[in-house]
Amino acid sequence: MKPYQKEGVLKDGSRVILRPMVKEDREKLLEFFRGLDEKDLLFLRSDVRDPAVIDRWVNNIDYRRAFPLLAEAGGRIVGDGTLHMRLMGWKRHVGNVRVVVAKEYQGKGLGTLLINELVELAGEYGLEKLVAEIHLQAHSALAAFKRAGFSTKAVFEDLVKDLTGRSSDLVVMVCDVEGRDRRAPES
Ligand SMILES: CC(C)(COP(=O)(O)OP(=O)(O)OC[C@H]1O[C@@H](n2cnc3c(N)ncnc32)[C@H](O)[C@@H]1OP(=O)(O)O)[C@@H](O)C(=O)NCCC(=O)NCCS
């Protein structure tokens, strides 16, 4: 992969570095994921507080299957977005996007910045559509994906659970990589 590093400016003027995850990020990732609260953890697919999960990720990096994009500030990881791809099959033009941001960096536009960057990357990888599966109660995620050009295509009623174990809906958002209607960030 060609060297890749970008600087992003957030709504409050603070700066982050966007770069791919590398093997050496293990400790920083553990620290980042340990800092997330229970509510945010609920919306993630893996048990990111388990060092074995992080080991599996950093020891098996394959940017053609999963491109993990990190946001770093002051030497700490403050955001993580991933573009998941398939090399073959009927969904080979479809990618999946997941994103998580550190509590103290939320609401500053970082989630949207990461999603926008992953959509750009998806275009470079030749993907045509992107899908995000979002818990109905993940309000910021719904807003961030919408701002980045995703729109709701399906709602699966009562498919997922909330923190108390009550059933909730799963929202499937889709983005057309070439023709997306992306809104400018508000300051
Ligand atoms: C989803 C997530 C990455 C968003 O990160 P972020 O840096 O806060 O995102 P942004 O600041 O770019 O955008 C957040 C948007 O949510 C809005 N928002 C925040 N709280 C909200 C609420 N309670 N209800 C509705 N909208 C809300 C913000 O106003 C902003 O929208 P705007 O840009 O139109 O003003 C972050 O909340 C997170 O890590 N959540 C836990 C993990 C998760 O849910 N991931 C999604 C699964 S793929």
The ligand as a MOL file (V3000), in Angstrom:
LIG
                    3D

  0  0  0     0  0            999 V3000
M  V30 BEGIN CTAB
M  V30 COUNTS 48 50 0 0 0
M  V30 BEGIN ATOM
M  V30 1 C -21.2050 7.2690 15.7540 0
M  V30 2 C -19.9810 8.0430 16.1690 0
M  V30 3 C -18.7530 7.4380 15.5210 0
M  V30 4 C -20.1600 9.5000 15.6980 0
M  V30 5 O -18.9620 10.1740 15.9760 0
M  V30 6 P -18.9200 11.7460 16.1420 0
M  V30 7 O -17.5010 12.1550 16.0290 0
M  V30 8 O -19.6630 12.1690 17.3390 0
M  V30 9 O -19.7270 12.1960 14.8360 0
M  V30 10 P -19.9480 13.6430 14.2600 0
M  V30 11 O -19.5490 14.6770 15.2640 0
M  V30 12 O -19.3170 13.6980 12.9220 0
M  V30 13 O -21.5190 13.6390 14.0020 0
M  V30 14 C -22.3830 13.3480 15.0380 0
M  V30 15 C -23.7480 13.8400 14.6510 0
M  V30 16 O -24.6800 13.3400 15.5760 0
M  V30 17 C -25.4500 14.4180 16.0670 0
M  V30 18 N -25.9040 14.0050 17.3880 0
M  V30 19 C -25.1870 13.9120 18.5110 0
M  V30 20 N -25.9820 13.4710 19.5070 0
M  V30 21 C -27.2150 13.2740 18.9680 0
M  V30 22 C -28.4530 12.8450 19.4720 0
M  V30 23 N -28.5920 12.4800 20.7420 0
M  V30 24 N -29.5090 12.7650 18.6270 0
M  V30 25 C -29.3840 13.1010 17.3360 0
M  V30 26 N -28.2170 13.5340 16.7900 0
M  V30 27 C -27.1610 13.6130 17.6080 0
M  V30 28 C -24.5360 15.5810 16.0190 0
M  V30 29 O -25.2330 16.8140 16.0320 0
M  V30 30 C -23.8610 15.3400 14.6780 0
M  V30 31 O -24.7060 15.6730 13.5980 0
M  V30 32 P -24.4780 16.9720 12.7250 0
M  V30 33 O -23.1390 16.8520 12.0900 0
M  V30 34 O -25.5800 16.9130 11.7240 0
M  V30 35 O -24.5580 18.1160 13.6790 0
M  V30 36 C -19.8250 8.0590 17.7180 0
M  V30 37 O -21.0100 8.5500 18.2920 0
M  V30 38 C -19.5460 6.6560 18.2790 0
M  V30 39 O -18.4060 6.2460 18.3650 0
M  V30 40 N -20.6180 5.9300 18.6780 0
M  V30 41 C -20.4860 4.5690 19.1890 0
M  V30 42 C -20.1990 3.5610 18.0810 0
M  V30 43 C -21.2960 3.5380 17.0410 0
M  V30 44 O -22.4750 3.7270 17.2830 0
M  V30 45 N -20.8820 3.2860 15.7890 0
M  V30 46 C -21.8000 3.1790 14.6760 0
M  V30 47 C -21.9340 1.7570 14.2560 0
M  V30 48 S -21.2450 1.5400 12.6530 0
M  V30 END ATOM
M  V30 BEGIN BOND
M  V30 1 1 1 2
M  V30 2 1 2 3
M  V30 3 1 2 4
M  V30 4 1 2 36
M  V30 5 1 4 5
M  V30 6 1 5 6
M  V30 7 2 6 7
M  V30 8 1 6 8
M  V30 9 1 6 9
M  V30 10 1 9 10
M  V30 11 2 10 11
M  V30 12 1 10 12
M  V30 13 1 10 13
M  V30 14 1 13 14
M  V30 15 1 14 15
M  V30 16 1 15 16
M  V30 17 1 15 30
M  V30 18 1 16 17
M  V30 19 1 17 18
M  V30 20 1 17 28
M  V30 21 1 18 19
M  V30 22 1 18 27
M  V30 23 2 19 20
M  V30 24 1 20 21
M  V30 25 1 21 22
M  V30 26 2 21 27
M  V30 27 1 22 23
M  V30 28 2 22 24
M  V30 29 1 24 25
M  V30 30 2 25 26
M  V30 31 1 26 27
M  V30 32 1 28 29
M  V30 33 1 28 30
M  V30 34 1 30 31
M  V30 35 1 31 32
M  V30 36 2 32 33
M  V30 37 1 32 34
M  V30 38 1 32 35
M  V30 39 1 36 37
M  V30 40 1 36 38
M  V30 41 2 38 39
M  V30 42 1 38 40
M  V30 43 1 40 41
M  V30 44 1 41 42
M  V30 45 1 42 43
M  V30 46 2 43 44
M  V30 47 1 43 45
M  V30 48 1 45 46
M  V30 49 1 46 47
M  V30 50 1 47 48
M  V30 END BOND
M  V30 END CTAB
M  END
